[in-house]
């Protein structure tokens, strides 16, 4: 979740009051002339992407002197932690380790939802859908109407394969991602993916290459994997610096002619890195 820069004192109060009783709000009181403030700024932004169930707010103390005065801020940077509009903790100075420790201590429950995820997420990780470069997502052997973009939305649309049951889904991210797990929500269990091969940081893969290129991980799914809110765990050590991932769906649980995916959710955390959205993808045909 991006850091919110307040636009007025009323905006600041609205952000605090809008947060529920268990939602943590972290406020960074900062100044452009403050060296330590600028040093910790990118770390604060990175934490906002890692702990996306927490609200991160920035207050420029020169622009909003009254807000800082009411908050009792006398030194920069100062970080204040709120729940239900009440201050529960404070940290002065630019100490990244202490800042993250306080966030972990007070973060509260990781919410269900986000960009369509219905699964409870792992602490420190969240749905990273906002980091997907949507205009470069591609899928081989997809139907024209039931295309891959449908699988990245939380509605009744879905992705369906075309001439057979196989799919190759290419998902680039606009910055480096630590990928912890994924969740495949099927349209129905018979058409749900069974064997899925994942390839990390490989921009292109055709069906003729899929059997000859070594995959990062192969997942064999059963009906039980689709029950409840279960996450499909990945070998985390192999998914530490992901700028793109390809999913090769080989078959489905019911040996149906086509495979259907209602929603595909990637769960992880973002890293500081190069914006990958400018990379050009090469089109491949089935």
N, C-alpha and C positions, 0 to 999 in steps of 0.2 A: 504494500500500500504506500503510495507516495506521501512524502512529508507535506502536511498542510501548513501553508503560511497564512496566518490570520490577516484579515482585511480590516478589522475594526475590533473595538472592545466587545461589542455585541456579538460579533462573530466568534470571538474567543469563548464567551460565556455559553453561546449556543453549542459549540463543540463539546464543552465539558458536560453540559446538561443533557445532550443528546445521547451520550454514551450510557449504556445500561449499567446496572449495579456491579456486574462482574467484569466489564470491559475496562482495560487499563488505558489511560491516556498519559503519554509522556510528552512533556513540554520542554523544549529547548529555548532558553532565554539567551539570545546571542546578539552579537554586534559585528558590523562589517570591519571595524578597526581592531577587533580582538583577534590576535594571532592564534591562541589556543582554540578559539571558536571555529576558525577556519580549518584548523588541523583536524578537529573531530567531526566537522560537517559531513565529509563523505562516509565516515563510519556510521553516523546517525542515519544517513540515507540508506546505507546497506542494511542496517538493522531493521529499518522500516519495511524492507523487502523480505527479510527473513522471518520477522514476527508480524505477519500480515493481519493477524487478528487483534493487534494492538494499534491504537491510534497515535500517530506521531505528529506533533505540532511544533511549529517554529514561530517564535516571537522576536522581532527586531526591537530591542529595548530603546533604541533611539527614535524609532518611528512610533512606538506604542509605549511611551514613558509611563502613562497612567496604569496600564496593565502590569508593567513591571513593578511599579510602586505598590499597587494593591497586593501583589504576590510577595512583596518583601524582598525582592531581588536586589542585591547590592554588589554582586560580583558576577563576572561572565567568564566562561559559560556556567549557567546554573540549570540543572535539570530537575523538574518537579514531576512527581508521579501522582495521578489522580484516579480515584474510583468514586462514582456517584457524586461527582463534583467536589469531593473532599480530598485534600492532599494527604497522601499516605507515606510519602518518602521524598527525600531531596538529596541531590548530589551536586557539589560545587567542584569545578575544575574539569579538565579534559582527560578523564581516565576511562579509556574504552572498556577495559576488563570489568571495572566496577559498574559501569553503565549497563553492560549486558547482564551482569550478575543480578542487578536490581530488576531488570526487565524480566529475567527468568523467574525471579522470586515472586513478582507481583502479577505476572502475565494473565493468570486465570485460565479458564478453559478455552481450548481451541474450538472455535465455532464450527458447526456444520454450515455448508453452503459455500459462499464465495462465488466464483464464476462457474456455478453449476454443479459443484461437487456436493454429493450427498453423504460423503464419508467423513467420519471423524478423523482429523488429521493428526500427524505426529508432532509433538512439541518441537518448535523450532523450524517446522516445515509447513508448507501450505500449497494450495492450488497455484501453480505458476502459469496459468493460462495467459495472464497479461504479458508475459515475456515471450509468447509465441509470435513469430512474424507471420501474421495471417495471410498476407498476400503472396507468400512463398510456400505455404503448405501445399503439398501435392499428393496425389494418390493415383496409382496405376490400377486399371481394371475397375474403376468406379462407374456407377450409373450416372447418367447426365442429371437426372432429377434428384437422386439420392446420393449426393456428393459428400466429400470429406468435410466440408465446412459445417455440415449438419452435426457431425460428431463432436464439434467443438462448441456447441450451444446447448443450453439446458431447456429444450422444448420437446415437442413430439416428433420432430424430424429425425432422420437417421441416415447413416451411410450404408450403402449396399453394393456388393460386388456385382460385376456385370456378366461376363461370359462363363465364369466358373466361380469357385468358392474362394479364390485367393485374392489378396490385397497387398499392395506395398504402399505404406503411408509414410511420407517424409515430412518431418516437423522440425523446422529451424527455429532457434531462439534468438532474440535480439541482444542477448548478453549471456555470459557463461552461467550454467545452472548446475547445482548439485541435485541430481535426480535420486530421490529416495524410493519412490514407489509409483505405481500407476493403478488406475481403476478403469476397467472396461465395463460399461453398462450396456447390456444387450437389449435388443428389441424383444427377442424371445430366446429361450434357452436353446432351442434346436439350431438356430442360426448363429449362435454365439461362437466367437473364436475359440479354437481348441489349442492349436500349436502356434505360438508367436515367437519369432526370432527378432531380437533387437540388435541394431548396429549403431554404435555411438560415433558421432563426428564423421560420418560418411554421407556426403551430400547427395549422392545419386546411387541408385541400385535398380537394375532391371531384373525381370524374372529369370533371364538366362544366366545372370550372375549369382542369384540368391543361393544356389547350392554349392557354388565354388568359393564364395567369400566367407571367411570365418566370422561368425556372429559374436557379439559381446555376451549375449545371454540368450538361452532358449527357455521358454516358459511353456509348460504343458498344463492346460487348465481343465478343471472338472466342474461339474455342476455346483459343487460345494464352494468353489472360488467365487461364484456369482451370487451366493446367498448373503443376505444382510448387508453390512457395510464393510465387508472384507477388502483389504488392500492387497494388491499383488506386489510383494516385496521384490526389490532388485538387489543385485550384489553391489551394495553401496560403494565399495572400494573401486569398482569399475565405472562408476557414474559420477565422478567427482568434479569433472570439468567439461560439461556437455554443452556444445554449441548447436548440435543438431542430433536428432535420433530418428532412425528408420525402423518401422515395425513391418515385418513380413508375416502376414497371416496366412498360414499354409492350409488350414482346414477348419472345420467347425464341428461342434459336438454332435449334431444330428446327421452328419454326412449329407447335408442339404446342398442343393445346386448353387446357392449363393450364401454369402456371409453377411450378417447385418450387425452394425454397431450403432446404438443409440447415442452414446456419449463416451468420449475418451478424456480422462482426467490425468494430468501429470502432477505429481506431488513432490516438492523439493524446496530448494531455496536458491536464490540468485547470488552470484558472485560479482565483484567488480570486474569489468572486462570490456573488450571492444564491442561496439555496436555492430552486430552481424547483419542487420537488415539490408545493408547495401550490397551484400553478396548476390550475385546473379545465379539463379538456378538453371540447370540444363534440363530441358524437357526430354523425357523418355516415353516411348510408346510401349504398350503391352505386347 
